[in-house]
Amino acid sequence: MRGVVVAGRGRPGPEPLSGQREWFAALVAAGVSNSEACRTVGVNRKTGTRWRYGRSIPAAGGGLLHYAPVLRPRDGVISSRYLSEQERVVIADLHRGGVSGRVIAAELGRSPSTVSRELARNTDPGRRYGAGVAQARAVLRRGRPRPRRVERDVVLRVFVQQCLDVRWSPEQVSHALSVEFADQPARQLCTESLYQALYSRNPFVQRTLRSRRWRSRRRPHRHPDARRPARHATPLVMIEDRPASVNDRVEVGNWEGDLIMGPGNRSAIGTLVERSTRAVVLVHLPDGRTAVAVRDALVEVFAAMPAGVRRSLTWDQGTELSAHAEITRILSLPVFFCHPHSPWERGSNENMNGLLRDYFPKGTDLAVHPAQRLRAVADELNNRPRKTLNWATPAALLAAHIAALPSASKSIVVRR
């Protein structure tokens, strides 16, 4: 494969796609959509998007590395996607002569819907369409760059930053704004506005509005030592045998569990999510992820729970839970197993594992985190409002349930 040798390195890099880039720019300037231009040129759609808008990727030393757009519009030149003043003159002349919109569109080489919208927007009550008036209205409607509200409003920016500091999502921040500033519509932002602010190329916004590092892309791969579906010596009770009350999320106390892994699967953290309240418990595994270590850690965690919130556990078929029969015997806790390659059967747990990667990034050693750190992360997540809970917090719901339990259900029963 041909390439370009990078200065100071012996390994050649990929050859620049200069010709395809110029072809792509010409198609975009002619009004072709981004997807169609990418198909014509023969590049991935994401490549075309990066050429047009630039991109930001995580830098090695922290923060973001920004790449400017490769294709820049000429100053003062509006894309040919939009109607020009000359085209509006043609529309006015033909429309005045009684020509239909479809015929006008064919004359201009435009879509009939483009001409239809133009006439609907700029025809006055007397059914007259003037090219000069239409052009002036189009110029007024054209977007102008303006400061974002999080730039202008210090109070708003501070509140948003406080939410981002505890890793709330933009949707959660948006809901919190509608509650905190219920009588101030100017300080309420929709989810998309917050996303736009987070991805803004404005240096001021980048410096003042910090957030968790969003994943730029996902590269699916499988390592040779990655986990495979395990064969258990003890027969498994499959997920379809769970009671209906577990599937319906009616009862509190039905947990989904899994492990998040460190590099080379040499370290792990256990994750437990309660299906009804979405409360999370992180399991410290200082002795590794062997079946004995996971058994002892789960017994210790569940033994500290009231019996009324310890009803069942659902896990995947990893070898770390080979001692499931002992867990059931000691805790009187039935264990159910998902089917191989079916993570959606533990959807709440998989969602939580994704959130946990903000605190424990992939490729980092998970053994360095003490039990106190795991409790602090779990507390932060359990005090985060959740849309699926009607913006209540898992901690509040679980505490209310435990408070309402009868005395017998609050007792701890463990058989060794």
Sequence and secondary structure as in RCSB ss.txt:
>XXXX:A:sequence
MRGVVVAGRGRPGPEPLSGQREWFAALVAAGVSNSEACRTVGVNRKTGTRWRYGRSIPAAGGGLLHYAPVLRPRD
GVISSRYLSEQERVVIADLHRGGVSGRVIAAELGRSPSTVSRELARNTDPGRRYGAGVAQARAVLRRGRPRPRRV
ERDVVLRVFVQQCLDVRWSPEQVSHALSVEFADQPARQLCTESLYQALYSRNPFVQRTLRSRRWRSRRRPHRHPD
ARRPARHATPLVMIEDRPASVNDRVEVGNWEGDLIMGPGNRSAIGTLVERSTRAVVLVHLPDGRTAVAVRDALVE
VFAAMPAGVRRSLTWDQGTELSAHAEITRILSLPVFFCHPHSPWERGSNENMNGLLRDYFPKGTDLAVHPAQRLR
AVADELNNRPRKTLNWATPAALLAAHIAALPSASKSIVVRR
>XXXX:A:secstr
  EEE TT SSEEE   HHHHHHHHHHHHTT  HHHHHHHHT  HHHHHHHHH EEEE TTSSEEEE  S    T
T   TTS  HHHHHHHHHHHHTT  HHHHHHHHT  HHHHHHHHHHHB TTS B HHHHHHHHHHHS      HH
HH HHHHHHHHHHHHTT  HHHHHHHHHHHTTT GGG   HHHHHHHHT   HHHHHH               TT
S      SS   BGGGS HHHHTT SS EEEEEEEE GGG  EEEEEEETTT  EEEE  TT S HHHHHHHHHH
HHHTS GGG  EEEE S GGGTTHHHHHHHH   EEE  TT GGGGHHHHHHHHHHTTTS TTS GGG  HHHHH
HHHHHHHTS BGGGTTB HHHHHHHHHHHS HHHHS     
